[in-house]
Amino acid sequence: MKHSFPLRVYYEDTDLGGFVYYANYLKFIERGRSEWVRGRGVNQTSLKSERGILFVVRHLEADYLGPAYFEDALVVETELVAITGSRIILAQRVMRGDAVLFAAKVTLVCVAEGRAVRVPGDVAALLA
């Protein structure tokens, strides 16, 4: 099940050439992931304050496939690939219409006190 997060490209997102600066795609997909987690019913602030659990990016594979420009309307799609032990693997794409501009495979790790821990069963059930 894909989650969609719409966003617009602002002037501050672009570089001297008028394209979205490459690092900003990482910000876009971070926003998409945060909204995906929230949309699944997981409150990350409560998870941290009540259980000391955070999700951190462990690995990311990214492909820049086409440019986005100032004022483009984009959509970040987030889809769960797998939850295994302490890892959550997601596929994310930044789209303009039907065109895929950026694609990433992101591995998150569930951590507590700086160490990897299993994704709690209730959290895994909400995300799955």
N, C-alpha and C positions, 0 to 999 in steps of 0.2 A: 504494500500500500504506500503510494507516494504522498509526501507532504509537499505542498507548494507554498512558497513565501515570496510575495511580490515585492519588488523594490525599484527605485528609479535611480539612474546615474546622475549624480550631482557634479558640479564643476570641480569640487574638491577631490572627487574620485579619479580625475583624469590627469594625464601627464602632459608634458610640453607638446607632444604630437596630437593631443586631443583624444587619445584612447584611454580607456580605463587602465590605470597603473596596475601592473601585474600583481603586486602584493594585495591590492584591494579585493581581488577575487577571494582571497583567503578570509578577509573580513566578511564578505558577502556570504560565504558558506558557513562561517561561524554563526552568523545571525540565523541562517536557515536551520542549522543544527539546534540552536537554542530554542527556536520556535517549534521545531519538531518534538523536542523533549517536553516542552511546556504543553504542547497539544496532546501529548500522550498521557498527560496527568501527573508528570513528575515535576515537583518544585525543587529546583537545584539549590536554592537558598536554604530551604528546610532540610534537604538531604545533608548539606554541609553542617548546618548548626545542630541538628538533632543526632546525626550519625557520624559526622566527620568525614563524609564521603564526597569525593570530587571525581569528575570525568576529565581526563587530560588527553591531549593528542599525543599518541605514541609514534604514529607513522602516517605519512600522507604521500600519495602518488597523484600527480596533477598533470593534466594535458590542457594547454592553451590552444584552442581550436579556431578562434576567430575573435576579432575585436568588438568591444562595446564602446559606445560613444556617449558624450554628454546628452542628457535627457532621454536616453533609451529606457524603455520600460522592460525590466528583466524579471525572471522568475527563477528562484533557487528551488530545485527539486531535491528532496532528501528521501532516501529509501534504505531501510534496514536490509543488510546482507546477512549478518549473523551475530548472535551473541554466544560467546564461548568463554566460559570461566570468567576471567576478569576483563575480557575484551568485547567491545561493541564495534562492529565493522559496518560502515555506511558507504553507500554510493551517492554522490552529489553531483548535480549538473547546474550550470547557470545557462539559462535559455533566453533567447530573444525570439518570441514566436516559436516556430518549430526548429530554429537553428540552435544547436548546442555550441556555446562559445567557450565553455570551460567544463571539464569533467574531472572529478577527483574520487579516489577511494581513500577513506579516512578510517584509521583504526584508533579508537579511544580506549583508554585503560581506566578502570575504576580503581581509585587509590584512597587510602586512609593512612594518615600519619606518614605520608611519603612512600608507602609501599603498596604494591598491587594487591587488591583483594577481589574476591568473587563479586560479581554483580549480584546484589541481594535479589532473592527470588521474587519478591513483590515488585521490585523495580523492573526486573527482566520481564515479568508478565505484562506490565504496563507498556513497555517498549516493543514487545514482540507483536 
